[in-house]
Amino acid sequence: MTDPAPLTLLNDEGDRLARHLTQTLHITEHQLTRTTLIGRTLTYNLLQAFPPTLEQITRRAGHPLQAQLTTDDRGRALLRITTPDGQERARLPAEDLLHTLLYTHGRLHPTLHTHLQDALTGDEHHATRALVAALRSKPVLDAMNRALQKLMGK
């Protein structure tokens, strides 16, 4: 079986995140489409940013690692972390990485909750600014740093 296209994997993972967000954010029925867009946008941006960030940081640290988006045995998105010679160092389910980056103690981080709730209102430009604020927020950047440090320590 071949892996689905990366965009399909990211869309599927984004849809899963959107369903999770519908249980967390205050969403009206007419905001469901925007919630799907928010889930996909967060997923696409975070999962596309992680591999090059990991590669650049580990290369500079003298212990280069590579990350490739693939699938697990259930067909779900997975980041496979390897050394340059192909030795597998870690298998990081995309769902777990997203949870690590967005949630604290099982709950959507309050700062992210505020930004994402804000993204549900206003026009597209307003929503875009709110999503960018969420992606650039300290909780997401700190969580990204912790995830990278953990992988470097393995």
N, CA, C and O of each residue as an XYZ file, in Angstrom:
616
protein
N       0.841     -1.181      0.000
C       0.000      0.000      0.000
C       0.890      1.249      0.000
O       1.836      1.342      0.782
N       0.580      2.206     -0.880
C       1.355      3.432     -0.928
C       0.711      4.483     -0.035
O      -0.494      4.460      0.214
N       1.541      5.401      0.437
C       1.040      6.476      1.280
C       0.148      7.398      0.464
O       0.421      7.658     -0.707
N      -0.930      7.898      1.090
C      -1.745      8.903      0.406
C      -0.914     10.166      0.189
O       0.135     10.344      0.809
N      -1.383     11.020     -0.677
C      -0.691     12.284     -0.926
C      -0.590     13.075      0.378
O      -1.490     13.013      1.214
N       0.510     13.823      0.552
C       0.670     14.603      1.786
C      -0.512     15.537      2.065
O      -0.916     15.692      3.217
N      -1.065     16.155      1.027
C      -2.191     17.056      1.243
C      -3.396     16.304      1.798
O      -4.114     16.829      2.648
N      -3.623     15.093      1.332
C      -4.721     14.275      1.848
C      -4.491     13.951      3.320
O      -5.413     14.036      4.131
N      -3.259     13.579      3.663
C      -2.936     13.288      5.067
C      -3.170     14.514      5.948
O      -3.761     14.413      7.023
N      -2.703     15.666      5.482
C      -2.849     16.890      6.258
C      -4.326     17.286      6.380
O      -4.767     17.717      7.446
N      -5.082     17.143      5.301
C      -6.515     17.463      5.367
C      -7.234     16.555      6.353
O      -8.046     17.020      7.153
N      -6.940     15.260      6.297
C      -7.575     14.313      7.217
C      -7.245     14.658      8.664
O      -8.120     14.642      9.530
N      -5.984     14.967      8.917
C      -5.566     15.313     10.276
C      -6.198     16.634     10.702
O      -6.604     16.785     11.854
N      -6.284     17.588      9.779
C      -6.932     18.866     10.060
C      -8.404     18.707     10.375
O      -8.938     19.399     11.242
N      -9.068     17.788      9.665
C     -10.478     17.525      9.944
C     -10.662     16.918     11.333
O     -11.618     17.244     12.036
N      -9.742     16.033     11.725
C      -9.803     15.452     13.071
C      -9.629     16.546     14.127
O     -10.349     16.584     15.124
N      -8.656     17.437     13.887
C      -8.435     18.538     14.825
C      -9.673     19.435     14.887
O     -10.067     19.870     15.969
N     -10.279     19.712     13.750
C     -11.476     20.563     13.717
C     -12.604     19.938     14.540
O     -13.300     20.638     15.275
N     -12.785     18.619     14.416
C     -13.821     17.953     15.214
C     -13.535     18.099     16.706
O     -14.448     18.278     17.513
N     -12.265     18.021     17.052
C     -11.872     18.188     18.458
C     -12.141     19.628     18.905
O     -12.604     19.856     20.022
N     -11.853     20.588     18.037
C     -12.072     21.992     18.378
C     -13.555     22.310     18.556
O     -13.911     23.185     19.346
N     -14.420     21.606     17.826
C     -15.857     21.863     17.980
C     -16.341     21.515     19.382
O     -17.372     22.018     19.828
N     -15.604     20.662     20.073
C     -15.958     20.295     21.442
C     -15.383     21.273     22.464
O     -15.769     21.263     23.634
N     -14.455     22.121     22.008
C     -13.749     23.029     22.906
C     -14.197     24.482     22.746
O     -14.408     25.187     23.733
N     -14.339     24.920     21.500
C     -14.709     26.307     21.225
C     -16.220     26.464     21.240
O     -16.957     25.483     21.143
N     -16.668     27.685     21.361
C     -18.101     27.992     21.303
C     -18.440     28.237     19.837
O     -18.144     29.299     19.290
N     -19.067     27.241     19.206
C     -19.285     27.266     17.769
C     -20.774     27.159     17.474
O     -21.485     26.326     18.035
N     -21.218     28.026     16.578
C     -22.586     27.920     16.093
C     -22.570     27.057     14.839
O     -21.512     26.790     14.270
N     -23.731     26.632     14.423
C     -23.825     25.728     13.275
C     -23.228     26.344     12.011
O     -22.603     25.639     11.218
N     -23.412     27.653     11.813
C     -22.877     28.272     10.598
C     -21.360     28.490     10.655
O     -20.767     28.910      9.661
N     -20.727     28.215     11.791
C     -19.275     28.346     11.913
C     -18.543     27.020     11.719
O     -17.317     26.978     11.813
N     -19.270     25.945     11.451
C     -18.637     24.632     11.292
C     -17.662     24.604     10.121
O     -16.595     24.000     10.224
N     -18.007     25.242      9.019
C     -17.106     25.277      7.862
C     -15.823     26.015      8.214
O     -14.731     25.584      7.846
N     -15.957     27.124      8.924
C     -14.760     27.881      9.319
C     -13.921     27.069     10.300
O     -12.693     27.158     10.279
N     -14.558     26.286     11.152
C     -13.821     25.441     12.097
C     -12.987     24.410     11.337
O     -11.849     24.134     11.715
N     -13.539     23.850     10.287
C     -12.777     22.913      9.449
C     -11.580     23.626      8.840
O     -10.474     23.085      8.827
N     -11.792     24.823      8.343
C     -10.690     25.600      7.770
C      -9.622     25.894      8.833
O      -8.427     25.816      8.548
N     -10.046     26.224     10.036
C      -9.102     26.494     11.130
C      -8.295     25.236     11.454
O      -7.072     25.298     11.578
N      -8.976     24.096     11.589
C      -8.270     22.847     11.877
C      -7.262     22.497     10.800
O      -6.136     22.102     11.104
N      -7.656     22.640      9.546
C      -6.741     22.333      8.439
C      -5.586     23.323      8.380
O      -4.446     22.934      8.126
N      -5.875     24.596      8.614
C      -4.821     25.615      8.579
C      -3.786     25.374      9.669
O      -2.584     25.419      9.408
N      -4.246     25.122     10.881
C      -3.315     24.842     11.976
C      -2.475     23.607     11.665
O      -1.255     23.613     11.830
N      -3.138     22.560     11.218
C      -2.451     21.305     10.920
C      -1.423     21.497      9.820
O      -0.266     21.104      9.968
N      -1.840     22.094      8.729
C      -0.945     22.282      7.594
C       0.278     23.099      8.008
O       1.412     22.711      7.730
N       0.046     24.225      8.671
C       1.162     25.091      9.047
C       2.091     24.446     10.064
O       3.311     24.516      9.912
N       1.543     23.825     11.088
C       2.393     23.239     12.128
C       3.146     22.007     11.624
O       4.334     21.848     11.902
N       2.459     21.138     10.887
C       3.132     19.921     10.414
C       4.082     20.196      9.255
O       5.006     19.416      9.023
N       3.877     21.278      8.530
C       4.807     21.641      7.458
C       6.015     22.394      8.023
O       7.098     22.346      7.440
N       5.840     23.083      9.144
C       6.949     23.836      9.742
C       7.876     22.948     10.561
O       9.064     23.242     10.687
N       7.350     21.882     11.109
C       8.142     21.064     12.028
C       9.354     20.401     11.360
O      10.457     20.524     11.893
N       9.211     19.707     10.222
C      10.381     19.034      9.637
C      11.553     19.955      9.308
O      12.676     19.653      9.710
N      11.345     21.072      8.591
C      12.514     21.907      8.303
C      13.121     22.545      9.549
O      14.329     22.772      9.616
N      12.268     22.831     10.538
C      12.777     23.391     11.792
C      13.650     22.364     12.502
O      14.751     22.678     12.956
N      13.149     21.135     12.595
C      13.925     20.052     13.202
C      15.241     19.860     12.462
O      16.292     19.740     13.092
N      15.198     19.828     11.153
C      16.401     19.593     10.360
C      17.421     20.708     10.544
O      18.614     20.439     10.689
N      16.964     21.956     10.539
C      17.888     23.078     10.692
C      18.517     23.109     12.087
O      19.727     23.292     12.215
N      17.721     22.934     13.110
C      18.235     22.995     14.483
C      19.183     21.839     14.770
O      20.241     22.043     15.364
N      18.820     20.634     14.359
C      19.690     19.490     14.657
C      20.979     19.540     13.828
O      22.029     19.094     14.290
N      20.902     20.076     12.619
C      22.119     20.225     11.807
C      23.081     21.199     12.490
O      24.282     20.942     12.574
N      22.546     22.306     12.971
C      23.389     23.300     13.655
C      23.950     22.753     14.956
O      25.037     23.147     15.379
N      23.208     21.840     15.603
C      23.663     21.244     16.861
C      24.682     20.136     16.617
O      25.264     19.611     17.565
N      24.901     19.778     15.353
C      25.887     18.753     15.037
C      25.353     17.333     15.044
O      26.126     16.386     14.895
N      24.060     17.164     15.212
C      23.421     15.841     15.215
C      22.200     15.880     14.306
O      21.064     15.850     14.778
N      22.442     15.946     12.988
C      21.326     16.161     12.064
C      20.289     15.036     12.078
O      20.612     13.849     12.120
N      19.044     15.464     12.042
C      17.909     14.560     11.919
C      17.051     15.041     10.755
O      17.071     16.215     10.387
N      16.308     14.116     10.194
C      15.392     14.440      9.113
C      14.006     13.976      9.508
O      13.861     13.040     10.294
N      12.994     14.619      8.972
C      11.612     14.243      9.260
C      10.855     14.111      7.941
O      10.972     14.950      7.047
N      10.085     13.046      7.848
C       9.307     12.808      6.640
C       7.874     12.487      7.044
O       7.633     11.685      7.946
N       6.929     13.127      6.361
C       5.519     12.845      6.604
C       5.156     11.562      5.873
O       5.361     11.444      4.665
N       4.622     10.614      6.608
C       4.231      9.324      6.061
C       2.974      8.867      6.801
O       2.296      9.680      7.429
N       2.664      7.591      6.733
C       1.492      7.085      7.445
C       1.881      5.973      8.407
O       2.895      5.297      8.236
N       1.045      5.806      9.420
C       1.224      4.689     10.335
C       0.445      3.493      9.794
O      -0.069      3.540      8.676
N       0.358      2.429     10.578
C      -0.317      1.214     10.109
C      -1.833      1.383      9.992
O      -2.504      0.525      9.418
N      -2.381      2.481     10.531
C      -3.810      2.765     10.396
C      -4.098      3.774      9.290
O      -5.248      4.156      9.075
N      -3.032      4.210      8.579
C      -3.201      5.172      7.499
C      -3.289      6.607      7.956
O      -3.726      7.476      7.201
N      -2.870      6.871      9.207
C      -2.911      8.225      9.747
C      -1.542      8.875      9.629
O      -0.517      8.196      9.575
N      -1.544     10.201      9.591
C      -0.315     10.968      9.399
C       0.691     10.708     10.516
O       0.340     10.659     11.695
N       1.937     10.544     10.118
C       3.025     10.214     11.032
C       4.286     10.908     10.536
O       4.571     10.911      9.338
N       5.038     11.495     11.460
C       6.354     12.031     11.116
C       7.392     10.993     11.506
O       7.506     10.606     12.669
N       8.134     10.558     10.522
C       9.195      9.571     10.740
C      10.499     10.349     10.840
O      10.909     11.015      9.889
N      11.142     10.260     11.992
C      12.381     10.993     12.270
C      13.547     10.029     12.078
O      13.598      8.966     12.696
N      14.488     10.420     11.204
C      15.627      9.554     10.901
C      16.931     10.343     10.932
O      16.945     11.572     10.866
N      18.012      9.601     11.033
C      19.337     10.174     10.864
C      19.585     10.291      9.359
O      18.848      9.691      8.577
N      20.599     11.044      8.936
C      20.853     11.177      7.497
C      21.113      9.840      6.791
O      20.872      9.723      5.589
N      21.597      8.840      7.521
C      21.850      7.535      6.895
C      20.619      6.625      6.904
O      20.706      5.463      6.507
N      19.465      7.152      7.359
C      18.214      6.404      7.305
C      17.831      5.650      8.557
O      16.782      5.007      8.582
N      18.647      5.706      9.602
C      18.317      5.015     10.848
C      17.160      5.739     11.540
O      17.233      6.940     11.797
N      16.102      5.000     11.834
C      14.937      5.608     12.468
C      15.240      5.959     13.919
O      15.733      5.133     14.687
N      14.933      7.199     14.275
C      15.122      7.672     15.651
C      13.809      7.776     16.410
O      13.764      7.573     17.623
N      12.731      8.097     15.679
C      11.430      8.244     16.341
C      10.315      8.189     15.306
O      10.504      8.473     14.124
N       9.155      7.815     15.805
C       7.921      7.851     15.006
C       6.956      8.726     15.798
O       6.543      8.375     16.904
N       6.609      9.851     15.225
C       5.807     10.835     15.932
C       4.454     10.996     15.230
O       4.367     11.639     14.183
N       3.397     10.409     15.812
C       2.073     10.589     15.202
C       1.713     12.074     15.124
O       1.896     12.818     16.086
N       1.207     12.484     13.985
C       0.850     13.893     13.785
C      -0.159     14.352     14.833
O      -0.067     15.468     15.342
N      -1.104     13.504     15.148
C      -2.117     13.851     16.148
C      -1.456     14.149     17.500
O      -1.857     15.084     18.193
N      -0.456     13.365     17.871
C       0.247     13.596     19.136
C       1.024     14.910     19.108
O       1.031     15.655     20.088
N       1.681     15.191     17.977
C       2.436     16.441     17.870
C       1.485     17.629     17.968
O       1.762     18.583     18.696
N       0.376     17.585     17.249
C      -0.589     18.684     17.320
C      -1.102     18.866     18.742
O      -1.231     19.994     19.220
N      -1.390     17.776     19.409
C      -1.859     17.846     20.797
C      -0.791     18.508     21.679
O      -1.104     19.359     22.512
N       0.458     18.112     21.489
C       1.565     18.684     22.254
C       1.685     20.188     22.019
O       1.950     20.948     22.950
N       1.489     20.614     20.772
C       1.678     22.016     20.427
C       0.507     22.911     20.830
O       0.694     24.106     21.058
N      -0.688     22.349     20.921
C      -1.873     23.173     21.129
C      -2.518     23.027     22.504
O      -3.253     23.912     22.942
N      -2.249     21.925     23.177
C      -2.951     21.625     24.423
C      -1.993     21.598     25.612
O      -0.819     21.251     25.480
N      -2.522     21.969     26.765
C      -1.785     21.919     28.021
C      -2.648     21.158     29.013
O      -3.783     21.550     29.283
N      -2.114     20.075     29.552
C      -2.844     19.251     30.523
C      -4.201     18.812     29.965
O      -5.202     18.798     30.681
N      -4.220     18.454     28.673
C      -5.428     17.943     28.045
C      -6.439     18.987     27.615
O      -7.506     18.639     27.109
N      -6.128     20.257     27.805
C      -7.048     21.342     27.437
C      -6.355     22.292     26.475
O      -5.151     22.529     26.569
N      -7.130     22.826     25.557
C      -6.593     23.830     24.640
C      -6.023     24.969     25.473
O      -6.687     25.493     26.367
N      -4.776     25.348     25.168
C      -4.130     26.408     25.941
C      -5.017     27.654     25.904
O      -5.541     27.997     24.844
N      -5.195     28.339     27.039
C      -6.097     29.507     27.089
C      -5.780     30.586     26.042
O      -6.697     31.174     25.467
N      -4.502     30.846     25.792
C      -4.136     31.837     24.787
C      -4.613     31.392     23.409
O      -5.146     32.192     22.640
N      -4.419     30.123     23.105
C      -4.861     29.605     21.815
C      -6.381     29.603     21.730
O      -6.950     29.912     20.683
N      -7.031     29.256     22.825
C      -8.492     29.284     22.854
C      -8.991     30.675     22.459
O      -9.906     30.806     21.647
N      -8.390     31.694     23.032
C      -8.792     33.070     22.733
C      -8.584     33.390     21.259
O      -9.483     33.921     20.607
N      -7.400     33.069     20.727
C      -7.118     33.361     19.309
C      -8.045     32.581     18.378
O      -8.559     33.134     17.406
N      -8.257     31.309     18.672
C      -9.082     30.485     17.788
C     -10.555     30.870     17.882
O     -11.266     30.847     16.877
N     -11.013     31.221     19.068
C     -12.390     31.700     19.196
C     -12.551     32.983     18.388
O     -13.576     33.190     17.739
N     -11.545     33.837     18.430
C     -11.554     35.081     17.668
C     -11.556     34.806     16.158
O     -12.167     35.549     15.390
N     -10.879     33.749     15.742
C     -10.817     33.401     14.317
C     -12.180     32.985     13.774
O     -12.388     32.986     12.561
N     -13.092     32.636     14.645
C     -14.437     32.244     14.212
C     -15.311     33.442     13.871
O     -16.382     33.290     13.284
N     -14.855     34.622     14.236
C     -15.657     35.822     14.010
C     -15.026     36.691     12.931
O     -13.867     36.498     12.563
N     -15.792     37.642     12.432
C     -15.276     38.613     11.471
C     -15.085     38.043     10.086
O     -15.500     36.923      9.787
N     -14.446     38.839      9.247
C     -14.223     38.435      7.859
C     -12.974     37.551      7.750
O     -12.341     37.220      8.752
N     -12.642     37.183      6.527
C     -11.503     36.287      6.302
C     -10.184     36.889      6.765
O      -9.327     36.180      7.291
N     -10.017     38.193      6.572
C      -8.771     38.847      6.996
C      -8.630     38.817      8.515
O      -7.541     38.606      9.049
N      -9.743     39.029      9.193
C      -9.735     38.967     10.661
C      -9.371     37.552     11.122
O      -8.550     37.375     12.022
N      -9.991     36.551     10.496
C      -9.715     35.159     10.849
C      -8.252     34.814     10.590
O      -7.619     34.124     11.389
N      -7.719     35.296      9.472
C      -6.318     35.034      9.136
C      -5.389     35.628     10.188
O      -4.446     34.972     10.631
N      -5.655     36.864     10.586
C      -4.818     37.498     11.616
C      -4.885     36.731     12.935
O      -3.872     36.570     13.614
N      -6.065     36.264     13.292
C      -6.215     35.501     14.539
C      -5.463     34.173     14.460
O      -4.851     33.752     15.442
N      -5.502     33.511     13.302
C      -4.768     32.247     13.135
C      -3.264     32.473     13.180
O      -2.532     31.687     13.782
N      -2.806     33.540     12.547
C      -1.370     33.850     12.588
C      -0.952     34.132     14.025
O       0.110     33.690     14.463
N      -1.774     34.859     14.753
C      -1.463     35.134     16.165
C      -1.388     33.840     16.960
O      -0.532     33.696     17.833
N      -2.276     32.899     16.665
C      -2.242     31.604     17.364
C      -0.960     30.852     17.033
O      -0.301     30.323     17.929
N      -0.603     30.800     15.754
C       0.594     30.063     15.333
C       1.883     30.684     15.880
O       2.851     29.973     16.151
N       1.892     31.991     16.039
C       3.089     32.694     16.534
C       3.078     32.878     18.045
O       3.987     33.496     18.600
N       2.073     32.357     18.707
C       1.932     32.597     20.142
C       3.039     31.896     20.937
O       3.600     30.886     20.512
N       3.320     32.457     22.073
C       4.343     31.897     22.963
C       4.061     30.444     23.334
O       4.985     29.631     23.324
N       2.808     30.084     23.665
C       2.563     28.672     24.007
C       2.919     27.707     22.869
O       3.470     26.636     23.124
N       2.616     28.068     21.634
C       2.938     27.185     20.504
C       4.448     27.134     20.287
O       5.010     26.056     20.095
N       5.095     28.270     20.316
C       6.551     28.297     20.107
C       7.287     27.569     21.233
O       8.252     26.849     20.978
N       6.840     27.754     22.464
C       7.461     27.039     23.583
C       7.249     25.528     23.459
O       8.164     24.744     23.712
N       6.042     25.129     23.069
C       5.759     23.695     22.905
C       6.576     23.112     21.757
O       7.037     21.974     21.842
N       6.757     23.878     20.689
C       7.582     23.427     19.558
C       9.023     23.227     20.041
O       9.665     22.236     19.692
N       9.520     24.159     20.833
C      10.868     24.051     21.367
C      11.014     22.802     22.240
O      12.004     22.079     22.127
N      10.044     22.553     23.098
C      10.103     21.363     23.964
C      10.073     20.076     23.129
O      10.803     19.128     23.419
N       9.239     20.048     22.108
C       9.162     18.855     21.246
C      10.476     18.622     20.514
O      10.920     17.482     20.376
N      11.091     19.685     20.050
C      12.384     19.558     19.354
C      13.476     19.111     20.326
O      14.291     18.251     19.993
N      13.494     19.690     21.517
C      14.488     19.296     22.522
C      14.338     17.824     22.891
O      15.330     17.117     23.063
N      13.111     17.373     23.008
C      12.862     15.972     23.348
C      13.413     15.041     22.262
O      14.037     14.025     22.566
N      13.180     15.394     21.008
C      13.697     14.573     19.916
C      15.207     14.600     19.841
O      15.829     13.598     19.491
N      15.803     15.733     20.164
C      17.257     15.838     20.135
C      17.894     15.041     21.264
O      19.038     14.600     21.150
N      17.155     14.856     22.354
C      17.678     14.141     23.504
C      17.614     12.629     23.363
O      18.233     11.905     24.143
N      16.862     12.142     22.361
C      16.718     10.676     22.204
C      18.001     10.057     21.742
O      18.069      8.842     21.557
